[in-house]
């Protein structure tokens, strides 16, 4: 963010920050100094907090960003506090949940790192107003705090009612996300949803096994492509007259996932297919669940 703010090639407007001053890190102090510098140079028009009461809609081209969380009452409490209404408020509790509308249609819900306390606060207020075509699942599919992971995934997915659930993951291999119990909760709430990870999960591809072909990927930048560690990669969502289109197409990504299913050997079924409706494996011609 510092590099973007200081790059003269970018035209800046307002900067919205979901601040956590309790994280007294070098990166946070550097960001504070950078924001003050660009404000003094009149390169930005304002530094605003992120809450459900932000006022004017946040528009970026054809997209409109709707802040679904946190509400002002929680934002004023701040992270690392004990609040009688919410319990222990952490940075994750305060995570900004953003719904993106494309040409007026609810396209994507970015759930950030929302935890169970934040989720309960959202659902208590607006359980019927989170619907979106795509859900980018929180915590990269990791475990939530203070709530059964199956129930957490089921509650969030039920509220969003997505056609596509995306798990954004890195390539370091340090974590084995998404967790099976998270997938179980997603499937219970949205049995027909298409599940996609941006990178291959350790649950789906054994270390040392041959890298899969990734000819299904779109042209969008995808970290891990050079090492054949992508699964869906970067997903481009476009609003058309007939609804939403995806690149790579969901069918091509589905073929790629099914091609991971071994004819023999010890490798298990890819996690995103667990509990899913049967599909035809393009490499074997067999029906796979």
Steps between C-alpha positions, in 0.01 A plus 500: 500500500786738574642451151161561340445816702842641407491403132443820294338297220187445708225756544374479857177611662381401844686239704291280727679327787366241742754599761649284775734721699561219750720335238802718562711359217755658272266447204215679677720796600631522143144510367408777744797708384420436133135601543605822672749574220250458215239696698744791551577494126125513420530175303198355682170664586442338835581215738179335613415210732323188372157429644145440391433873543754623245242723335530532123530175298855402414513479120785364286402509133202269448543356849344626820645392835261449790645479853312224684718495811606636748224730610602824670419373848756221468751718316493747788574217745815411309699177504653334803217619726250318717154625414185396687304497174747312281747319724869520417547713190810411297642611168310216334175603667549844346583371151330703230244289314435649156230413247580595140216586265557497123248704303265477797525122548655349814809330358751422776509494879854550634481352849856597595606335829165536678472283811199345672427808712504729198287254304238483774483879509446513122234228500314656792459814290482396138478128440286554190728765348830319442406311183762502225584286199853431631623458857871546569521295817673645810828376647593323174277219625674477838335455839289781650526612860258386770253322270460155357660523153223301329235728649704812417532398135138395478370825654709727280431304181127488571490877542689564174335221294785503245531321168881500537714476816864602463783422743787740440823321592873554482767267369719466808349167604509601868130433554271227374202719417215486438419282797277196432249610764469839326422326171246285684319810625509667157359187334223471761383853421567508125516144363508614137752782537823487300797500740835628377837556666741745340793265574523124544422386852712244684176303539474456124853461367769299673847645541735356240223391265526614135375854443163511325431667169359849547382578148162602638629825656393844380756758392473681832811504718508195727771449757623142491437453128873461422532219755169337401357569844183672376156348521247758376762776513375858477130507414357783288128569550313692230143627503318441169144527372454133583643517850853435623782340305822359644851460367611227518153355424366290784471197271870518406602529862271205581673290231839594647392394850359170382823428311672498843294194596730198466400182330716310749725596788454660839408856409158591630213679329559877470348670802268725299324190358416358844123484529451659157259375231656237269696612195666313213878463533635607159808276528325177599139550388384391847246680713670669798341652806 
